[in-house]
Amino acid sequence: MRIDMNNETAIAEMRRFQADASLVTDLGKAFVRTDDFELFRATVFQALELREARLKVGVFEQKGVALIGPAGSGKSRIVEEVIREYSELTEATGGREFGTRIVSIVVPGRASVKDTCKAILKGLNYEIKGNRDEDTLWQRVMTQMKLNKVAALHLDEVQDSGRFKSGDSMALFAKRFRNMMQDRDWPVCLILSATPDAKEFINHDPTLTRRLKPIEMQDASVKSEGPLLREAILEMAAKLDLDDDGLTAESEFIGCLIHSGANCFGLAMEIAIAALGEARSEGEGKLHLGHFANVYYSWTNSDDENNPFLSSHWKTIDTRKAMDRYIAQRQSRAKNA
């Protein structure tokens, strides 16, 4: 087929678009090891290794971990990275007699024990045939946990468990899952991640409270997370052949970026990645404040006075409310997709 010059130009442009899209998409895989991550990683690893040691001497009662942080703080990404790393490290150190697999599920909205059991079985690739009652599903879960040598169960968004139900219903949910940690046949560690609303659920059951080690994520700050954020942006900008023209060297900019993400490191990183993608698509090789302002506007529809990257009074803007609205809209779109 003969291609004229116009077509050749269009093809070259399309290939550039493809390459840019691939580069920007890869940025989304970036992970920064924060203090919250390191603490959670160490606590999970200790609980899992303690489980192995206790089971070898016939002790069945296990411990768990709860990671608590606001929406957008990066909880799910932290857990995902810990699971990946634990799998790699245990394989490199000869495996474990009582299993190394960590099953991760998102607790269904307004979850019952029955709904959550179905989600766990799906995560274990177990097909449920017919309409089964709660007790039957629970037994299937425990059987499949043993057959698959599952060491831990991760429940994400656990604040939805029993949240819209009675206290008795919440107590039943808590009892079922904390009993996983002392099952006489195959006990597993329980890993929870949730917003601060989950404290009510965890504290509702004194036994569950005793068995879980809570880790509450701290607000990001310029002093603690600022250097990590700056380094990550510079590294990503280099991959995209972008010059930040000294923007990230300004401490006020880093403070503004952290504040724009409601003091959540995860959201600040998301905003930075989106801004870098916008700068790359412009094709001018420059990263400037306007890219960050545009991203914040597209997420929140805020006017200039309520856009931290445009307002001189950015410290007084309630970015938590704006981010909560944005996250709720994003979750709604995901559910309807």
KEKE-3310 file (N, C-alpha, C; in steps of 0.2 Angstrom, whole numbers, plus 5000, padded with zeros to 4 digits):
npx = (5004:5003:5009:5006:5014:5007:5000:5011:5016:5005:5005:5017:5015:5005:5012:5020:5011:5007:5019:5020:5009:5012:5023:5018:5008:5016:5021:5012:5014:5024:5031:5033:5043:5037:5038:5026:5023:5035:5034:5021:5024:5035:5027:5017:5025:5031:5020:5016:5027:5028:5016:5020:5030:5023:5013:5021:5024:5012:5003:4989:4982:4982:4989:4984:4984:4980:4978:4975:4968:4964:4953:4961:4974:4983:4982:4978:4988:4999:4997:4996:5010:5016:5011:5016:5030:5032:5028:5039:5050:5048:5048:5061:5067:5065:5052:5037:5031:5018:5012:5011:5003:4994:4978:4968:4954:4941:4930:4913:4901:4891:4892:4888:4892:4890:4890:4904:4910:4907:4915:4928:4929:4928:4940:4948:4947:4936:4922:4905:4891:4874:4862:4869:4869:4875:4883:4887:4895:4905:4911:4916:4925:4935:4940:4945:4955:4964:4967:4973:4984:4984:4990:4987:4973:4967:4957:4950:4944:4936:4928:4915:4909:4896:4892:4881:4871:4864:4870:4872:4873:4885:4893:4893:4899:4912:4915:4915:4926:4937:4938:4944:4958:4960:4957:4956:4960:4966:4972:4973:4982:4974:4972:4968:4962:4957:4946:4946:4933:4932:4937:4926:4920:4931:4934:4922:4922:4930:4939:4944:4950:4961:4968:4973:4985:4985:4989:4990:4989:4999:4997:5004:5019:5029:5042:5044:5039:5041:5055:5055:5044:5048:5060:5054:5046:5056:5063:5053:5050:5062:5062:5052:5058:5057:5059:5059:5062:5066:5055:5052:5061:5057:5051:5039:5031:5031:5024:5012:5008:5007:4997:4986:4983:4976:4984:4988:4999:4998:4988:4994:5005:4997:4992:5004:5008:4998:5000:5012:5010:5001:5010:5019:5011:5009:5021:5032:5042:5043:5039:5027:5019:5006:5002:4999:4989:4979:4976:4971:4960:4953:4950:4942:4934:4936:4936:4947:4951:4949:4958:4973:4985:4984:4979:4984:4981:4982:4984:4973:4962:4950:4954:4952:4938:4936:4944:4938:4925:4929:4935:4924:4916:4924:4924:4911:4910:4918:4911:4900:4905)
npy = (4994:5011:5025:5042:5058:5065:5054:5047:5056:5057:5044:5044:5053:5046:5035:5042:5047:5034:5030:5040:5038:5025:5028:5037:5029:5019:5027:5026:5015:5017:5017:5022:5021:5024:5030:5025:5014:5006:5003:4996:4985:4978:4974:4966:4956:4951:4946:4935:4927:4924:4916:4905:4900:4897:4888:4877:4872:4869:4879:4888:4901:4916:4932:4948:4962:4979:4992:5009:5023:5038:5040:5038:5039:5029:5016:5003:5002:5001:4989:4980:4980:4975:4962:4957:4958:4950:4937:4936:4936:4925:4914:4915:4911:4898:4895:4891:4880:4880:4888:4902:4911:4925:4931:4943:4953:4965:4971:4969:4982:4987:4975:4958:4943:4932:4938:4942:4930:4924:4933:4930:4916:4918:4925:4915:4907:4898:4890:4893:4884:4885:4891:4894:4893:4903:4896:4885:4891:4897:4886:4881:4891:4890:4877:4879:4888:4881:4871:4878:4883:4895:4909:4921:4932:4946:4960:4973:4989:4988:4995:4995:4983:4978:4991:4997:4991:4982:4983:4969:4963:4968:4963:4949:4948:4952:4942:4931:4933:4936:4923:4916:4917:4909:4896:4879:4870:4876:4890:4908:4923:4939:4953:4969:4984:5000:5015:5028:5026:5012:5010:5009:4997:4988:4990:4986:4973:4966:4955:4954:4967:4965:4956:4962:4972:4989:5001:5017:5028:5042:5060:5067:5076:5091:5090:5076:5068:5076:5076:5063:5064:5075:5069:5058:5065:5071:5060:5054:5064:5065:5053:5056:5065:5079:5095:5103:5116:5120:5120:5110:5111:5121:5123:5128:5124:5110:5109:5114:5105:5093:5097:5099:5086:5083:5081:5068:5056:5047:5053:5065:5060:5055:5066:5072:5063:5064:5077:5077:5069:5077:5087:5081:5077:5090:5092:5101:5099:5104:5106:5114:5125:5127:5115:5107:5114:5113:5099:5098:5106:5098:5087:5092:5103:5115:5133:5147:5153:5142:5133:5126:5128:5140:5149:5162:5159:5146:5137:5138:5132:5119:5105:5092:5090:5092:5082:5070:5071:5070:5057:5049:5051:5045:5031:5028:5029:5018:5007:5008:5005)
npz = (5000:4996:5004:5007:5010:5020:5026:5031:5040:5049:5054:5060:5070:5077:5082:5091:5100:5105:5111:5121:5129:5134:5142:5151:5157:5163:5173:5183:5190:5198:5214:5231:5245:5260:5277:5283:5275:5278:5291:5291:5283:5290:5301:5296:5290:5302:5309:5300:5300:5313:5314:5306:5315:5327:5323:5320:5332:5337:5341:5339:5339:5331:5325:5319:5307:5306:5294:5294:5287:5278:5264:5249:5253:5250:5254:5249:5239:5246:5253:5243:5238:5249:5249:5237:5239:5250:5245:5235:5243:5252:5243:5239:5250:5252:5254:5265:5277:5281:5272:5261:5254:5251:5251:5244:5245:5241:5252:5249:5246:5260:5266:5270:5280:5272:5259:5259:5260:5248:5240:5244:5240:5227:5224:5227:5216:5216:5211:5215:5216:5214:5227:5242:5260:5274:5283:5276:5266:5273:5278:5266:5263:5273:5270:5257:5260:5267:5257:5248:5254:5261:5270:5275:5275:5267:5269:5261:5262:5274:5282:5277:5282:5290:5293:5290:5297:5311:5328:5332:5320:5316:5326:5323:5311:5314:5324:5316:5307:5315:5321:5312:5314:5324:5321:5322:5313:5302:5304:5300:5297:5299:5289:5288:5279:5279:5280:5293:5299:5301:5314:5323:5320:5322:5336:5341:5344:5357:5357:5344:5344:5352:5345:5334:5327:5326:5314:5311:5298:5295:5293:5278:5277:5273:5279:5282:5271:5260:5254:5248:5239:5231:5225:5219:5209:5201:5196:5189:5180:5173:5166:5157:5149:5154:5160:5175:5178:5191:5199:5208:5218:5226:5242:5246:5235:5236:5248:5245:5235:5243:5252:5243:5240:5251:5262:5260:5255:5245:5236:5233:5225:5215:5209:5205:5195:5186:5182:5176:5165:5158:5155:5147:5136:5130:5124:5125:5133:5146:5163:5173:5185:5181:5175:5186:5192:5182:5183:5196:5194:5185:5192:5203:5199:5204:5207:5203:5216:5225:5221:5225:5219:5212:5221:5233:5246:5249:5259:5267:5261:5260:5256:5259:5258:5245:5239:5244:5238:5225:5225:5228:5217:5208:5212:5210:5196:5193:5198:5190:5178)
capx = (5000:5007:5007:5008:5018:5002:4999:5017:5016:5000:5007:5023:5011:5001:5017:5022:5005:5007:5024:5019:5004:5015:5027:5014:5005:5021:5022:5007:5017:5029:5030:5038:5043:5037:5038:5020:5025:5040:5031:5016:5028:5038:5022:5014:5030:5032:5014:5016:5033:5026:5011:5023:5033:5018:5010:5026:5023:5005:4999:4984:4980:4987:4988:4983:4986:4975:4980:4970:4970:4959:4953:4966:4981:4987:4982:4978:4994:5004:4996:4998:5017:5019:5010:5021:5037:5032:5028:5045:5055:5047:5050:5068:5070:5063:5045:5035:5028:5011:5009:5014:4999:4990:4972:4966:4948:4938:4924:4907:4897:4886:4894:4886:4897:4888:4893:4911:4912:4907:4920:4934:4929:4930:4947:4952:4945:4932:4915:4900:4886:4868:4862:4872:4868:4881:4887:4890:4900:4910:4915:4920:4931:4940:4942:4949:4960:4969:4969:4977:4989:4983:4993:4983:4967:4967:4950:4951:4937:4932:4923:4908:4907:4891:4892:4874:4867:4863:4876:4872:4876:4892:4897:4893:4904:4918:4917:4917:4933:4943:4939:4949:4964:4961:4954:4960:4962:4970:4971:4976:4982:4970:4975:4963:4964:4951:4946:4945:4927:4933:4938:4920:4920:4937:4933:4916:4924:4936:4944:4947:4954:4967:4972:4975:4990:4983:4994:4986:4994:5000:4997:5011:5022:5035:5048:5045:5038:5043:5060:5053:5040:5053:5064:5050:5044:5062:5065:5048:5051:5068:5060:5048:5062:5054:5063:5054:5064:5067:5049:5051:5066:5054:5048:5032:5027:5030:5019:5006:5006:5004:4990:4981:4981:4973:4989:4989:5005:4995:4984:4999:5008:4993:4991:5010:5009:4994:5003:5018:5007:4999:5016:5022:5007:5010:5027:5036:5048:5043:5034:5026:5014:5000:5000:4996:4983:4974:4974:4967:4953:4949:4947:4937:4930:4936:4938:4954:4952:4949:4963:4979:4990:4983:4977:4989:4979:4981:4984:4966:4957:4948:4956:4949:4931:4936:4946:4932:4920:4933:4936:4917:4914:4929:4922:4905:4911:4921:4906:4895:4909)
capy = (5000:5017:5030:5048:5061:5066:5048:5046:5061:5055:5038:5045:5056:5041:5032:5046:5046:5028:5030:5044:5034:5020:5031:5040:5023:5016:5031:5024:5009:5020:5016:5026:5017:5029:5027:5021:5007:5002:5000:4991:4979:4975:4972:4960:4950:4948:4942:4929:4923:4921:4911:4899:4897:4895:4882:4871:4869:4867:4885:4890:4908:4920:4939:4952:4969:4984:4998:5014:5029:5042:5039:5041:5039:5024:5010:4997:5001:4998:4982:4976:4980:4971:4955:4956:4957:4944:4932:4935:4934:4918:4910:4915:4908:4891:4894:4890:4874:4882:4892:4909:4915:4930:4932:4950:4955:4971:4969:4971:4987:4985:4968:4953:4938:4928:4941:4942:4923:4923:4937:4926:4910:4920:4926:4908:4904:4893:4891:4892:4881:4885:4895:4891:4897:4906:4891:4881:4895:4898:4880:4881:4896:4888:4872:4881:4892:4875:4867:4883:4885:4903:4911:4927:4935:4954:4963:4980:4993:4984:4999:4993:4977:4979:4998:5000:4986:4983:4981:4962:4961:4970:4958:4943:4949:4953:4936:4926:4934:4935:4916:4913:4918:4903:4890:4873:4866:4880:4897:4912:4930:4944:4960:4974:4990:5004:5022:5028:5023:5005:5009:5007:4989:4984:4991:4983:4966:4966:4950:4957:4972:4962:4952:4966:4978:4994:5006:5023:5032:5049:5065:5068:5083:5093:5088:5069:5065:5081:5074:5058:5067:5079:5064:5054:5069:5072:5054:5053:5069:5063:5047:5059:5071:5085:5100:5106:5123:5122:5120:5105:5114:5126:5120:5130:5120:5104:5110:5115:5098:5089:5100:5098:5079:5082:5079:5061:5055:5044:5058:5070:5056:5054:5073:5073:5059:5067:5083:5075:5066:5083:5091:5077:5078:5096:5091:5107:5097:5108:5105:5120:5125:5126:5108:5104:5118:5110:5093:5099:5108:5093:5083:5095:5108:5121:5139:5148:5154:5136:5129:5127:5130:5146:5154:5163:5157:5139:5133:5138:5128:5113:5100:5085:5089:5092:5075:5065:5071:5067:5049:5046:5051:5040:5025:5028:5027:5012:5003:5008:5003)
capz = (5000:4995:5009:5005:5015:5025:5030:5035:5046:5054:5057:5065:5076:5081:5086:5097:5105:5108:5116:5127:5133:5137:5147:5157:5161:5167:5179:5188:5193:5203:5222:5235:5252:5265:5284:5285:5272:5281:5298:5290:5280:5296:5306:5293:5290:5309:5311:5296:5302:5320:5313:5304:5321:5332:5320:5320:5339:5339:5344:5334:5339:5327:5326:5313:5307:5303:5291:5294:5284:5275:5257:5244:5257:5247:5258:5245:5235:5251:5254:5236:5237:5254:5247:5231:5242:5254:5240:5232:5248:5255:5238:5239:5256:5253:5256:5272:5278:5282:5266:5260:5250:5254:5247:5245:5242:5243:5255:5245:5249:5264:5266:5275:5280:5266:5253:5259:5259:5241:5237:5245:5236:5220:5224:5227:5210:5218:5208:5219:5213:5218:5233:5248:5266:5276:5286:5271:5262:5278:5278:5260:5263:5277:5267:5252:5263:5268:5251:5244:5259:5262:5276:5277:5271:5267:5268:5260:5263:5279:5285:5275:5285:5295:5294:5289:5300:5318:5332:5332:5314:5316:5330:5320:5306:5318:5327:5311:5304:5320:5323:5307:5317:5329:5318:5325:5307:5297:5306:5295:5299:5296:5287:5287:5277:5279:5282:5301:5301:5303:5321:5326:5318:5326:5343:5343:5347:5361:5356:5338:5345:5356:5341:5328:5328:5322:5311:5308:5293:5297:5287:5275:5278:5269:5282:5282:5264:5255:5250:5244:5234:5226:5222:5214:5203:5197:5193:5183:5175:5169:5161:5152:5146:5156:5164:5180:5179:5198:5203:5214:5223:5230:5247:5246:5230:5239:5253:5241:5232:5248:5254:5237:5241:5258:5266:5259:5251:5239:5232:5230:5220:5209:5206:5201:5189:5181:5179:5172:5159:5154:5152:5142:5130:5127:5119:5125:5137:5152:5169:5177:5190:5177:5174:5192:5193:5178:5185:5202:5192:5181:5197:5208:5196:5209:5204:5205:5223:5228:5218:5229:5214:5210:5226:5237:5252:5248:5266:5270:5257:5263:5251:5261:5256:5238:5237:5246:5232:5219:5226:5228:5210:5204:5214:5207:5189:5193:5199:5184:5172)
cpx = (5004:5004:5010:5011:5013:5001:5005:5017:5011:5002:5013:5020:5008:5006:5019:5017:5005:5013:5023:5014:5007:5019:5023:5010:5010:5022:5018:5009:5022:5027:5035:5038:5043:5038:5032:5021:5029:5037:5026:5020:5031:5033:5019:5019:5031:5026:5014:5022:5031:5021:5015:5027:5028:5014:5014:5026:5016:5001:4995:4982:4985:4985:4987:4985:4981:4978:4975:4972:4964:4959:4958:4973:4986:4988:4983:4984:4999:5003:4998:5006:5019:5017:5015:5028:5037:5032:5035:5050:5054:5049:5058:5071:5067:5056:5043:5030:5020:5008:5012:5009:4995:4984:4969:4959:4946:4931:4918:4904:4892:4886:4891:4892:4896:4891:4901:4914:4913:4913:4927:4934:4931:4937:4951:4950:4941:4925:4910:4894:4879:4868:4864:4870:4875:4886:4891:4896:4906:4915:4919:4926:4936:4944:4947:4955:4966:4972:4974:4983:4990:4986:4990:4978:4967:4960:4951:4944:4933:4928:4916:4905:4902:4890:4885:4869:4867:4870:4877:4875:4883:4896:4898:4898:4911:4920:4919:4924:4939:4944:4944:4956:4966:4958:4959:4963:4967:4969:4975:4977:4977:4973:4969:4966:4957:4952:4945:4938:4927:4934:4932:4919:4925:4936:4927:4917:4930:4942:4948:4952:4961:4971:4975:4980:4988:4989:4990:4991:4994:5000:5004:5013:5028:5042:5049:5044:5040:5049:5059:5049:5044:5057:5060:5048:5050:5064:5060:5049:5057:5066:5056:5052:5059:5059:5058:5056:5064:5061:5049:5056:5063:5049:5040:5028:5026:5024:5012:5003:5003:4997:4985:4979:4978:4978:4990:4994:5003:4992:4989:5003:5004:4992:4998:5010:5004:4996:5008:5015:5004:5005:5019:5018:5007:5016:5032:5042:5048:5037:5033:5020:5007:4997:4996:4989:4977:4972:4969:4960:4949:4946:4942:4933:4930:4938:4945:4956:4952:4954:4970:4985:4990:4981:4983:4988:4978:4980:4977:4961:4956:4948:4953:4942:4931:4939:4941:4927:4923:4933:4929:4915:4918:4926:4915:4905:4914:4916:4901:4899:4907)
cpy = (5006:5022:5037:5052:5063:5060:5046:5050:5059:5049:5039:5049:5051:5037:5035:5046:5040:5027:5034:5041:5029:5022:5033:5034:5020:5020:5029:5018:5011:5019:5019:5023:5023:5026:5023:5014:5003:4999:4995:4984:4975:4971:4965:4954:4947:4943:4935:4925:4920:4916:4905:4896:4894:4888:4876:4868:4868:4873:4888:4897:4912:4928:4942:4959:4973:4990:5003:5020:5032:5039:5042:5042:5034:5017:5003:4996:4998:4991:4978:4975:4975:4964:4953:4954:4951:4938:4930:4933:4927:4913:4909:4912:4901:4890:4893:4884:4875:4887:4899:4914:4919:4932:4939:4951:4962:4969:4973:4977:4984:4977:4964:4948:4934:4931:4941:4935:4922:4927:4933:4920:4912:4922:4920:4904:4898:4894:4889:4890:4881:4890:4892:4896:4899:4901:4887:4885:4896:4892:4879:4885:4893:4881:4874:4885:4886:4872:4872:4886:4892:4904:4917:4929:4943:4956:4970:4983:4990:4988:4998:4987:4979:4986:5000:4995:4987:4981:4973:4960:4962:4965:4951:4943:4948:4946:4931:4927:4934:4928:4913:4913:4913:4897:4884:4869:4870:4888:4902:4919:4934:4950:4964:4981:4994:5011:5022:5026:5016:5004:5007:4999:4986:4984:4988:4976:4966:4961:4952:4962:4970:4959:4956:4971:4983:4999:5011:5027:5039:5054:5066:5075:5085:5090:5080:5066:5070:5079:5068:5060:5070:5074:5060:5058:5070:5066:5053:5058:5068:5057:5050:5064:5078:5089:5103:5113:5125:5122:5116:5107:5118:5122:5122:5126:5113:5104:5110:5109:5094:5091:5099:5091:5078:5079:5071:5060:5052:5048:5063:5066:5056:5061:5074:5069:5062:5073:5082:5072:5072:5087:5087:5077:5084:5096:5097:5105:5101:5106:5111:5120:5124:5119:5105:5108:5115:5103:5093:5102:5103:5088:5085:5100:5114:5127:5141:5150:5148:5131:5131:5130:5136:5151:5155:5161:5150:5135:5133:5134:5121:5108:5093:5085:5088:5085:5070:5065:5068:5059:5046:5046:5045:5033:5023:5026:5020:5006:5002:5006:4996)
cpz = (5000:5001:5007:5011:5021:5029:5034:5041:5051:5058:5062:5071:5080:5085:5092:5102:5109:5113:5122:5131:5137:5143:5153:5161:5165:5174:5185:5192:5198:5210:5226:5242:5257:5272:5286:5281:5276:5288:5296:5287:5286:5300:5303:5292:5297:5310:5307:5298:5309:5319:5311:5311:5326:5329:5321:5327:5342:5342:5338:5334:5336:5328:5319:5313:5303:5301:5291:5291:5280:5267:5253:5248:5254:5250:5254:5241:5240:5252:5248:5236:5243:5252:5242:5234:5246:5250:5237:5237:5251:5250:5238:5245:5258:5255:5263:5272:5278:5277:5267:5257:5254:5249:5249:5241:5245:5246:5251:5249:5254:5265:5272:5275:5274:5260:5253:5258:5251:5237:5238:5241:5229:5219:5224:5221:5211:5215:5213:5215:5217:5224:5239:5254:5269:5279:5281:5267:5267:5278:5272:5260:5267:5274:5261:5254:5264:5262:5247:5248:5260:5269:5279:5272:5272:5265:5267:5260:5268:5283:5283:5278:5291:5297:5294:5292:5307:5321:5332:5326:5313:5320:5327:5315:5309:5321:5322:5308:5309:5322:5318:5310:5323:5327:5320:5319:5303:5299:5301:5299:5295:5295:5285:5284:5276:5281:5290:5303:5303:5310:5325:5326:5322:5333:5346:5346:5351:5359:5349:5339:5348:5350:5335:5331:5324:5320:5308:5304:5295:5291:5285:5277:5274:5272:5281:5275:5259:5251:5246:5238:5229:5222:5217:5208:5199:5193:5187:5178:5170:5164:5155:5148:5148:5160:5169:5181:5186:5202:5209:5219:5228:5236:5248:5241:5233:5244:5250:5238:5237:5251:5249:5238:5247:5262:5266:5254:5244:5234:5229:5225:5214:5205:5202:5195:5184:5178:5175:5165:5155:5151:5147:5135:5127:5122:5120:5130:5144:5157:5173:5181:5187:5176:5180:5194:5188:5180:5191:5199:5189:5186:5201:5205:5201:5205:5206:5212:5227:5225:5221:5225:5211:5215:5231:5244:5252:5254:5269:5267:5260:5257:5252:5258:5248:5235:5239:5240:5226:5219:5226:5221:5206:5206:5211:5200:5188:5194:5194:5178:5169)
residu = (MET:ARG:ILE:ASP:MET:ASN:ASN:GLU:THR:ALA:ILE:ALA:GLU:MET:ARG:ARG:PHE:GLN:ALA:ASP:ALA:SER:LEU:VAL:THR:ASP:LEU:GLY:LYS:ALA:PHE:VAL:ARG:THR:ASP:ASP:PHE:GLU:LEU:PHE:ARG:ALA:THR:VAL:PHE:GLN:ALA:LEU:GLU:LEU:ARG:GLU:ALA:ARG:LEU:LYS:VAL:GLY:VAL:PHE:GLU:GLN:LYS:GLY:VAL:ALA:LEU:ILE:GLY:PRO:ALA:GLY:SER:GLY:LYS:SER:ARG:ILE:VAL:GLU:GLU:VAL:ILE:ARG:GLU:TYR:SER:GLU:LEU:THR:GLU:ALA:THR:GLY:GLY:ARG:GLU:PHE:GLY:THR:ARG:ILE:VAL:SER:ILE:VAL:VAL:PRO:GLY:ARG:ALA:SER:VAL:LYS:ASP:THR:CYS:LYS:ALA:ILE:LEU:LYS:GLY:LEU:ASN:TYR:GLU:ILE:LYS:GLY:ASN:ARG:ASP:GLU:ASP:THR:LEU:TRP:GLN:ARG:VAL:MET:THR:GLN:MET:LYS:LEU:ASN:LYS:VAL:ALA:ALA:LEU:HIS:LEU:ASP:GLU:VAL:GLN:ASP:SER:GLY:ARG:PHE:LYS:SER:GLY:ASP:SER:MET:ALA:LEU:PHE:ALA:LYS:ARG:PHE:ARG:ASN:MET:MET:GLN:ASP:ARG:ASP:TRP:PRO:VAL:CYS:LEU:ILE:LEU:SER:ALA:THR:PRO:ASP:ALA:LYS:GLU:PHE:ILE:ASN:HIS:ASP:PRO:THR:LEU:THR:ARG:ARG:LEU:LYS:PRO:ILE:GLU:MET:GLN:ASP:ALA:SER:VAL:LYS:SER:GLU:GLY:PRO:LEU:LEU:ARG:GLU:ALA:ILE:LEU:GLU:MET:ALA:ALA:LYS:LEU:ASP:LEU:ASP:ASP:ASP:GLY:LEU:THR:ALA:GLU:SER:GLU:PHE:ILE:GLY:CYS:LEU:ILE:HIS:SER:GLY:ALA:ASN:CYS:PHE:GLY:LEU:ALA:MET:GLU:ILE:ALA:ILE:ALA:ALA:LEU:GLY:GLU:ALA:ARG:SER:GLU:GLY:GLU:GLY:LYS:LEU:HIS:LEU:GLY:HIS:PHE:ALA:ASN:VAL:TYR:TYR:SER:TRP:THR:ASN:SER:ASP:ASP:GLU:ASN:ASN:PRO:PHE:LEU:SER:SER:HIS:TRP:LYS:THR:ILE:ASP:THR:ARG:LYS:ALA:MET:ASP:ARG:TYR:ILE:ALA:GLN:ARG:GLN:SER:ARG:ALA:LYS:ASN:ALA)
# end
